Amino acid sequence: MSRIEKTFAALAAQGRKGLIPFITAGDPDPARTVEFMHALVKGGADVIELGVPFSDPMADGPVIQRSSERALARGVSLRRVLDDVRTFRTSNATTPVVLMGYANPIERMGVDAFAKAASEAGVDGVLVVDYPPEESHEFAAKLGEFDLDPIFLIAPTSLDERIAAVGQIARGYVYYVSLKGVTGAGNLDVSSIASKIPAIQSRVPVPVGVGFGIRDAESARRVAEHSDAVVIGSRIVQLLEQAAPEAAVPALIEFVAGVRAALDAPTGAAAA
């Protein structure tokens, strides 16, 4: 059982929902990525999604695009991201880490070399935005050889056939994109999420996390009523973009802890 599977099994046993924050590795300061990862855990993160900077992040909105640009300008590469995970693992052996990014950096390294290096560094899952599930069987199999979970996106426009294709090869969890468009978009429609999740759960045998458009404790709580986990990215990246260096870690802990408290509040209670 992978770290991701263990985490979700423990959450289910406790009747709790997962909290999956996202940060871009290397932003705003490459020397502090590991420090920020530990801050997310201290705040109550169950899984960390760590963005691999890429020059053309087509699924990401302006906030995460800027974070990738800043990280790349500071020389952050896929190998540097793996080094950060390795360092994180020296003092945290339990919190799952999922790399989220695009195919190009992986293919430049080579899929075999990447899978081996990611496993050795302590990565638990990999989400490649531009790998469609219908064409990812070999990639998923290679990750499986190294005990890495392939994570896939499901969109509001995904047909039943696409969802079933994801269900055949996904492990760990799937990431339901709650909005049409890019990360950071607004107009979160919880009723639409509520109507879509049961169809996904009937075809996918792993937990369903929901992201895109979740910006605060209240929206996270509302989404978590219908999903197994919530993913928060742009709001956290924006927080780091705007915070003074000395305030970044306290701000991360406070924000994540507020979301954690809202997710753990009894049903019907006011959000923290």
C-alpha positions as CSV (number, residue, x, y, z in Angstrom):
1,M,0.0,0.0,0.0
2,S,1.4,3.3,-1.0
3,R,1.8,6.3,1.2
4,I,-1.1,8.0,-0.6
5,E,-3.3,4.9,-0.2
6,K,-2.4,4.7,3.5
7,T,-3.2,8.4,4.0
8,F,-6.7,8.2,2.4
9,A,-7.4,4.9,4.2
10,A,-6.6,6.6,7.5
11,L,-8.8,9.7,6.6
12,A,-11.7,7.5,5.7
13,A,-11.4,5.5,8.9
14,Q,-11.6,8.8,10.8
15,G,-14.4,10.2,8.7
16,R,-12.2,13.1,7.6
17,K,-11.6,14.7,4.2
18,G,-8.1,15.2,2.7
19,L,-6.4,18.5,2.3
20,I,-4.0,18.8,-0.6
21,P,-2.2,22.1,-0.9
22,F,-0.1,22.9,-4.0
23,I,3.1,25.1,-4.2
24,T,5.4,25.6,-7.1
25,A,8.9,24.2,-6.3
26,G,11.5,27.0,-6.2
27,D,9.0,29.9,-5.8
28,P,9.5,32.5,-4.5
29,D,12.9,31.3,-3.2
30,P,14.5,27.9,-4.3
31,A,16.3,27.7,-0.9
32,R,13.0,27.7,1.0
33,T,10.9,25.0,-0.9
34,V,11.5,22.3,1.7
35,E,10.8,24.8,4.5
36,F,7.5,25.6,2.9
37,M,6.6,21.9,2.5
38,H,7.1,21.4,6.2
39,A,4.9,24.5,6.9
40,L,2.1,23.0,4.9
41,V,2.3,19.8,6.9
42,K,2.4,21.8,10.2
43,G,-0.8,23.5,9.0
44,G,-2.6,20.2,8.4
45,A,-1.8,19.1,4.9
46,D,-2.5,15.4,4.2
47,V,-0.8,15.3,0.8
48,I,1.5,17.9,-0.9
49,E,1.3,18.6,-4.6
50,L,4.7,20.1,-5.7
51,G,4.6,21.9,-9.0
52,V,7.5,21.3,-11.4
53,P,8.2,24.6,-13.1
54,F,7.6,24.6,-16.9
55,S,7.9,27.3,-19.5
56,D,4.5,26.7,-21.0
57,P,2.1,25.7,-18.3
58,M,-1.0,25.7,-20.5
59,A,-3.5,24.5,-17.9
60,D,-2.4,27.1,-15.3
61,G,-3.7,30.6,-14.8
62,P,-1.6,33.8,-14.3
63,V,-0.7,33.2,-10.7
64,I,0.9,29.8,-11.2
65,Q,2.3,30.8,-14.6
66,R,4.2,33.6,-12.8
67,S,5.4,31.3,-10.2
68,S,6.9,28.9,-12.8
69,E,8.5,31.8,-14.6
70,R,10.2,33.0,-11.3
71,A,11.4,29.5,-10.4
72,L,12.8,28.9,-13.9
73,A,14.6,32.2,-13.8
74,R,16.2,31.0,-10.6
75,G,17.4,27.8,-12.3
76,V,15.0,25.4,-10.8
77,S,14.9,22.1,-12.8
78,L,13.2,18.8,-12.4
79,R,16.3,17.4,-10.8
80,R,16.3,20.3,-8.3
81,V,12.7,19.5,-7.5
82,L,13.7,15.8,-6.8
83,D,16.5,17.0,-4.6
84,D,14.0,19.0,-2.6
85,V,11.8,16.0,-2.1
86,R,14.8,14.0,-1.0
87,T,15.7,16.6,1.6
88,F,12.1,16.8,2.8
89,R,12.2,13.0,3.3
90,T,15.1,13.2,5.7
91,S,12.7,14.5,8.4
92,N,9.3,13.5,7.1
93,A,8.7,9.9,6.1
94,T,4.9,9.9,6.1
95,T,3.4,12.8,4.2
96,P,2.8,11.8,0.5
97,V,4.3,14.1,-2.2
98,V,2.9,14.3,-5.7
99,L,4.8,16.0,-8.5
100,M,2.5,17.9,-10.8
101,G,3.7,19.2,-14.1
102,Y,4.0,18.7,-17.8
103,A,5.5,16.0,-20.0
104,N,8.4,17.8,-21.5
105,P,10.8,17.8,-18.4
106,I,10.1,14.1,-17.9
107,E,10.7,13.2,-21.4
108,R,13.9,15.2,-21.5
109,M,15.1,13.2,-18.5
110,G,13.7,9.9,-20.0
111,V,10.7,8.2,-18.4
112,D,12.7,5.3,-17.0
113,A,15.3,7.5,-15.5
114,F,12.6,9.8,-14.1
115,A,10.6,7.1,-12.5
116,K,13.7,5.6,-10.9
117,A,15.0,9.0,-9.7
118,A,11.5,10.1,-8.4
119,S,11.1,6.8,-6.4
120,E,14.6,7.1,-4.9
121,A,13.9,10.7,-3.9
122,G,10.7,9.8,-2.0
123,V,8.0,10.9,-4.5
124,D,4.7,9.1,-4.1
125,G,2.7,10.1,-7.2
126,V,3.0,11.9,-10.5
127,L,0.4,14.0,-12.2
128,V,1.3,15.0,-15.8
129,V,-1.2,17.5,-17.1
130,D,-0.7,16.7,-20.8
131,Y,-0.6,12.9,-20.6
132,P,-4.1,11.8,-21.6
133,P,-5.1,8.5,-19.9
134,E,-5.8,6.7,-23.2
135,E,-2.2,7.1,-24.1
136,S,-0.7,6.6,-20.6
137,H,-0.8,2.9,-20.0
138,E,2.9,2.4,-20.5
139,F,3.7,5.5,-18.4
140,A,1.5,4.3,-15.6
141,A,3.0,0.8,-15.8
142,K,6.5,2.3,-15.6
143,L,5.5,4.3,-12.5
144,G,4.1,1.2,-11.0
145,E,7.4,-0.6,-11.3
146,F,8.8,2.0,-8.9
147,D,5.8,2.1,-6.6
148,L,4.7,5.5,-7.9
149,D,1.0,6.3,-8.2
150,P,-0.2,7.8,-11.6
151,I,-2.6,10.7,-10.8
152,F,-5.0,11.9,-13.5
153,L,-7.2,14.9,-14.1
154,I,-10.9,14.6,-14.9
155,A,-12.6,17.7,-16.3
156,P,-16.3,18.8,-16.2
157,T,-16.5,18.0,-19.9
158,S,-15.0,14.5,-19.5
159,L,-17.3,11.9,-21.0
160,D,-18.1,8.6,-19.3
161,E,-15.6,6.8,-21.6
162,R,-12.8,9.1,-20.5
163,I,-13.7,8.7,-16.8
164,A,-13.7,4.9,-17.3
165,A,-10.3,5.1,-19.0
166,V,-8.9,7.0,-16.0
167,G,-10.4,4.4,-13.7
168,Q,-8.5,1.6,-15.4
169,I,-5.1,3.0,-14.6
170,A,-5.4,5.7,-11.9
171,R,-3.9,4.9,-8.4
172,G,-3.7,7.1,-5.3
173,Y,-6.5,9.5,-6.2
174,V,-7.9,11.4,-9.1
175,Y,-8.1,15.2,-9.4
176,Y,-11.5,16.5,-10.6
177,V,-11.1,19.9,-12.2
178,S,-14.1,21.8,-10.9
179,L,-14.1,24.5,-13.5
180,K,-13.7,24.9,-17.2
181,G,-10.6,26.9,-17.9
182,V,-7.3,27.3,-16.1
183,T,-6.2,27.2,-12.5
184,G,-7.2,30.2,-10.4
185,A,-10.5,30.8,-12.3
186,G,-13.5,31.9,-10.3
187,N,-17.2,31.2,-10.1
188,L,-17.0,27.9,-8.2
189,D,-20.3,26.0,-8.7
190,V,-20.7,23.5,-5.8
191,S,-24.0,22.2,-7.2
192,S,-22.3,21.2,-10.4
193,I,-19.5,19.5,-8.5
194,A,-22.2,17.6,-6.4
195,S,-23.9,16.4,-9.5
196,K,-20.7,15.2,-11.2
197,I,-18.8,13.4,-8.4
198,P,-21.1,10.4,-8.0
199,A,-20.6,9.5,-11.7
200,I,-16.9,9.7,-11.2
201,Q,-16.9,7.6,-8.0
202,S,-19.0,4.9,-9.8
203,R,-16.2,4.5,-12.4
204,V,-13.0,5.3,-10.5
205,P,-11.9,3.0,-7.7
206,V,-9.7,5.6,-5.9
207,P,-10.6,8.8,-3.9
208,V,-11.7,11.9,-5.7
209,G,-10.0,15.2,-4.9
210,V,-11.5,18.5,-6.2
211,G,-9.5,21.5,-7.2
212,F,-9.5,24.8,-9.2
213,G,-11.4,27.7,-7.7
214,I,-11.1,26.8,-4.1
215,R,-9.7,29.9,-2.4
216,D,-10.7,29.8,1.3
217,A,-11.9,27.7,4.2
218,E,-15.6,28.1,3.4
219,S,-15.3,27.1,-0.3
220,A,-13.1,24.1,0.8
221,R,-15.7,23.0,3.3
222,R,-18.5,23.2,0.8
223,V,-16.6,21.2,-1.8
224,A,-15.5,18.6,0.7
225,E,-19.1,17.7,1.5
226,H,-19.1,16.1,-1.9
227,S,-15.6,14.8,-2.4
228,D,-12.8,12.9,-0.6
229,A,-10.3,15.7,-0.7
230,V,-9.8,19.3,-1.8
231,V,-6.8,20.7,-3.7
232,I,-5.8,24.4,-3.2
233,G,-3.1,25.8,-5.4
234,S,-3.4,29.3,-6.9
235,R,-4.5,30.9,-3.6
236,I,-1.5,29.5,-1.8
237,V,0.9,30.4,-4.6
238,Q,-0.6,33.9,-4.5
239,L,-0.1,34.1,-0.7
240,L,3.6,33.3,-1.2
241,E,3.9,35.8,-4.0
242,Q,2.6,38.6,-1.8
243,A,4.0,37.7,1.6
244,A,7.1,39.4,3.0
245,P,9.9,36.7,3.3
246,E,9.7,36.7,7.1
247,A,6.0,36.3,7.0
248,A,5.7,33.5,4.4
249,V,5.9,30.5,6.8
250,P,3.5,31.8,9.4
251,A,1.1,32.8,6.6
252,L,1.2,29.4,5.1
253,I,0.6,27.7,8.4
254,E,-2.3,30.0,9.3
255,F,-4.0,29.6,6.0
256,V,-3.7,25.8,5.8
257,A,-4.7,25.4,9.4
258,G,-7.8,27.5,8.8
259,V,-8.8,25.2,5.9
260,R,-8.0,22.2,8.0
261,A,-10.3,23.4,10.8
262,A,-13.1,24.0,8.4
263,L,-12.8,20.5,6.9
264,D,-12.8,19.0,10.3
265,A,-15.7,21.0,11.6
266,P,-18.9,19.0,12.3
267,T,-21.3,18.9,9.4
268,G,-23.5,22.0,9.5
269,A,-21.1,23.9,11.7
270,A,-19.9,27.3,10.6
271,A,-16.6,27.4,8.8
272,A,-13.5,28.5,10.7
